[in-house]
Amino acid sequence: MRKRSSRPPDDEDMNQAAARIVAQASGQPAPRSPEAEDKRNPAAVALGRLGGLKGGKARAHKLSARRRKQIAQKAAASRWAKK
């Protein structure tokens, strides 16, 4: 997966870029724009996180030991094939 840059998008204004650079150089937190607020529904976020926390454990519990071994062997073979 491609790593995400820590830089903000290129569509920021020159003045915003200058303010961000000055804030970084002085050790202050960068000023946040009103668009940067999280607009997601908190209830939906909590529900999604709850399902994500359950997911891996529930799937592993449901799979047989033989099937888990097959999946692990396939993953290892895939990792070694990349080198």
PyMOL commands that set and color helices and strands:
alter all, ss='L'
color gray80, all
select helices_A, chain A and resi 14-26+34-36+42-62+65-81
alter helices_A, ss='H'
color red, helices_A
deselect
rebuild
show_as cartoon
